Amino acid sequence: MGLWTEQVVPRLTDVALGNDQIGRLRTAASAGLHGRVLELGFGSGLNLGHLPREVTAVDVVEPSEVAWARSEARRRSAGVPVQRIGLDGARLEAANASYDATLATFTLCTIPDVAAALAEVRRVLRPGGAFHFLEHGLAPDPGVVRWQQRLDPLQQRLAAGCHLDRDVPALVRAAGLEIVEVRQEYLPGPRISRPWTYAYLGRAVRPA
């Protein structure tokens, strides 16, 4: 699966998550970001066009060389400096309390040690700083959850470790972050797509 994971999945992700509908959600997830921002799972830079003017710099974690290369044009036109600081969200090369805000979109599903990554998010946020997230995960309907659990092993193999059934708000709270707002809903689409399309759009803060 190496060639598929390393070469094909980043290209598919760039196309599948680059539509206008997801773009509107990216704008909502980015609202309120300011100052120095850390983005986990930068991918091909699809969030750059949605950042508020108050963002002054973006440091990013991105393990895929293909995705990083595909982001080059977006980085050049971003209007803010973008620096890649690492490959692994579970071990951030950043000082304590060094970011005003952090951002993750469709990323927490794939990080192997997601608890460690969220603990790192809390560590590098300044007190009162916010973690903005747009993720898919565990649905509220038992029938959909059963399909998420059945499909999860295949999903991980085909989508670079992506999990369908992670409870994102619970993971965020377990890391010591306080959720101040979260919107949970199925994205538009046929019912058959529901194991993949239950979305969480929210913001959590590191306690002051």
C-alpha positions as CSV (number, residue, x, y, z in Angstrom):
1,M,0.0,0.0,0.0
2,G,3.0,2.3,0.1
3,L,2.6,3.7,-3.4
4,W,-1.1,4.2,-3.0
5,T,-0.8,5.9,0.4
6,E,2.2,8.1,-0.5
7,Q,1.3,9.1,-4.1
8,V,-2.4,8.6,-4.8
9,V,-4.2,9.4,-1.5
10,P,-2.7,13.0,-1.2
11,R,-3.9,13.7,-4.8
12,L,-7.4,12.3,-4.2
13,T,-7.7,14.2,-0.9
14,D,-6.7,17.5,-2.7
15,V,-9.5,17.0,-5.2
16,A,-12.2,15.5,-2.9
17,L,-11.8,18.1,-0.2
18,G,-11.3,21.1,-2.5
19,N,-14.9,21.8,-3.5
20,D,-17.0,24.9,-2.7
21,Q,-19.1,23.2,0.0
22,I,-16.1,22.1,2.0
23,G,-14.6,25.6,1.3
24,R,-17.5,27.2,3.1
25,L,-16.8,25.0,6.1
26,R,-13.1,25.8,6.0
27,T,-14.0,29.5,6.2
28,A,-16.2,28.9,9.2
29,A,-13.5,26.8,10.9
30,S,-10.9,29.5,10.3
31,A,-13.0,32.4,11.6
32,G,-11.4,34.0,14.6
33,L,-7.9,32.7,13.9
34,H,-5.3,35.4,14.5
35,G,-1.6,36.0,15.1
36,R,0.8,33.0,14.9
37,V,-1.1,29.9,13.9
38,L,-0.2,26.2,13.9
39,E,-1.9,23.9,11.5
40,L,-1.9,20.1,11.9
41,G,-2.2,18.2,8.7
42,F,-1.7,21.0,6.3
43,G,-2.1,18.8,3.3
44,S,-2.0,20.7,0.0
45,G,-2.8,24.1,1.7
46,L,-6.5,24.2,1.1
47,N,-7.1,26.3,4.2
48,L,-4.8,29.1,3.2
49,G,-7.4,30.9,1.1
50,H,-9.8,30.9,4.0
51,L,-7.6,32.4,6.7
52,P,-8.6,35.8,8.2
53,R,-6.4,38.8,7.7
54,E,-5.5,38.8,11.4
55,V,-3.3,35.7,10.8
56,T,0.3,36.9,10.7
57,A,2.2,33.5,10.2
58,V,1.4,29.9,9.8
59,D,3.6,27.0,10.9
60,V,2.5,23.6,9.6
61,V,2.9,19.9,10.3
62,E,2.5,17.8,7.1
63,P,4.0,14.3,6.7
64,S,3.2,13.9,2.9
65,E,5.9,15.1,0.5
66,V,3.3,15.0,-2.3
67,A,0.8,17.1,-0.5
68,W,3.6,19.6,0.5
69,A,4.7,19.9,-3.1
70,R,1.1,20.4,-4.3
71,S,0.7,23.3,-1.8
72,E,3.5,25.3,-3.4
73,A,1.4,27.7,-5.5
74,R,-1.0,28.3,-2.6
75,R,1.9,29.0,-0.3
76,R,3.3,31.5,-2.7
77,S,0.1,33.4,-3.0
78,A,-1.0,33.1,0.7
79,G,0.0,36.6,1.8
80,V,1.4,35.2,5.1
81,P,4.7,33.3,5.7
82,V,4.1,29.5,5.8
83,Q,6.8,27.3,7.4
84,R,6.8,23.6,7.7
85,I,8.0,22.7,11.2
86,G,7.5,18.9,11.3
87,L,6.1,15.7,10.0
88,D,4.4,14.3,13.2
89,G,1.6,16.0,15.1
90,A,2.3,13.8,18.2
91,R,5.8,15.4,18.6
92,L,5.8,19.1,17.7
93,E,9.0,21.0,17.3
94,A,7.6,24.1,19.1
95,A,8.0,25.7,22.5
96,N,5.4,25.8,25.2
97,A,2.7,28.4,24.7
98,S,4.1,29.6,21.4
99,Y,0.9,29.9,19.3
100,D,-2.1,32.2,19.4
101,A,-4.3,29.5,17.8
102,T,-4.2,26.1,16.2
103,L,-6.2,24.6,13.3
104,A,-7.0,21.0,12.1
105,T,-9.3,20.1,9.3
106,F,-9.9,16.5,8.3
107,T,-6.7,15.5,10.2
108,L,-7.5,14.0,13.6
109,C,-8.9,10.9,11.8
110,T,-5.5,9.9,10.5
111,I,-3.1,10.7,13.3
112,P,-2.0,7.4,14.8
113,D,-1.6,8.7,18.3
114,V,-4.4,11.4,18.3
115,A,-4.3,11.7,22.1
116,A,-0.6,12.7,22.0
117,A,-1.2,15.1,19.2
118,L,-4.0,16.9,21.1
119,A,-1.9,17.0,24.2
120,E,0.8,18.7,22.1
121,V,-1.8,21.2,20.8
122,R,-2.7,22.1,24.4
123,R,1.0,22.5,25.2
124,V,1.9,24.8,22.4
125,L,-1.2,27.0,22.7
126,R,-1.0,30.2,24.8
127,P,-3.4,30.2,27.8
128,G,-6.7,31.3,26.4
129,G,-5.6,30.3,22.8
130,A,-8.1,28.5,20.6
131,F,-8.0,25.2,18.8
132,H,-10.2,25.4,15.7
133,F,-11.3,22.1,14.1
134,L,-13.3,20.7,11.2
135,E,-13.4,16.9,11.3
136,H,-15.5,13.9,10.5
137,G,-16.1,11.1,12.9
138,L,-18.5,9.1,15.1
139,A,-22.1,9.5,14.1
140,P,-25.0,9.7,16.6
141,D,-27.1,7.1,14.9
142,P,-26.5,3.4,16.0
143,G,-27.2,2.1,12.5
144,V,-24.6,4.4,11.0
145,V,-22.1,3.7,13.8
146,R,-22.4,-0.1,13.0
147,W,-21.4,0.6,9.4
148,Q,-18.6,2.9,10.5
149,Q,-17.2,0.1,12.7
150,R,-17.6,-2.4,9.9
151,L,-15.9,-0.2,7.3
152,D,-13.2,1.2,9.5
153,P,-10.5,-1.4,8.8
154,L,-11.0,-1.0,5.1
155,Q,-11.1,2.8,5.4
156,Q,-7.7,2.7,7.2
157,R,-6.1,0.7,4.5
158,L,-7.5,2.8,1.6
159,A,-7.2,6.2,3.1
160,A,-3.8,6.4,4.8
161,G,-5.0,5.4,8.3
162,C,-8.2,7.4,8.3
163,H,-10.7,6.3,11.1
164,L,-14.4,6.7,10.6
165,D,-15.5,6.4,14.2
166,R,-13.4,8.8,16.3
167,D,-15.4,10.8,18.8
168,V,-13.8,14.2,18.2
169,P,-15.3,16.3,21.0
170,A,-14.5,13.6,23.5
171,L,-10.9,13.4,22.3
172,V,-10.6,17.2,22.5
173,R,-12.0,17.3,26.0
174,A,-9.7,14.5,27.2
175,A,-6.7,16.6,26.1
176,G,-7.7,19.3,28.6
177,L,-9.2,21.7,26.1
178,E,-12.5,23.3,26.8
179,I,-15.0,23.2,23.9
180,V,-16.7,26.6,23.6
181,E,-18.7,25.8,20.5
182,V,-19.3,22.8,18.3
183,R,-21.7,22.2,15.4
184,Q,-22.4,18.5,14.5
185,E,-24.3,17.4,11.4
186,Y,-24.2,15.2,8.4
187,L,-22.8,16.9,5.3
188,P,-25.2,17.0,2.4
189,G,-25.3,13.8,0.3
190,P,-27.0,10.4,-0.1
191,R,-27.8,8.4,3.0
192,I,-25.3,5.7,1.8
193,S,-22.5,8.3,2.4
194,R,-23.3,8.9,6.1
195,P,-20.5,6.7,7.6
196,W,-18.1,9.2,6.0
197,T,-20.0,12.5,6.3
198,Y,-20.8,13.2,10.0
199,A,-18.9,16.4,10.7
200,Y,-17.8,18.4,13.7
201,L,-17.1,22.1,13.3
202,G,-15.9,23.7,16.5
203,R,-13.6,25.6,18.7
204,A,-11.9,24.8,22.0
205,V,-9.6,26.8,24.2
206,R,-6.7,26.1,26.5
207,P,-7.8,27.2,30.0
208,A,-6.2,30.5,31.0
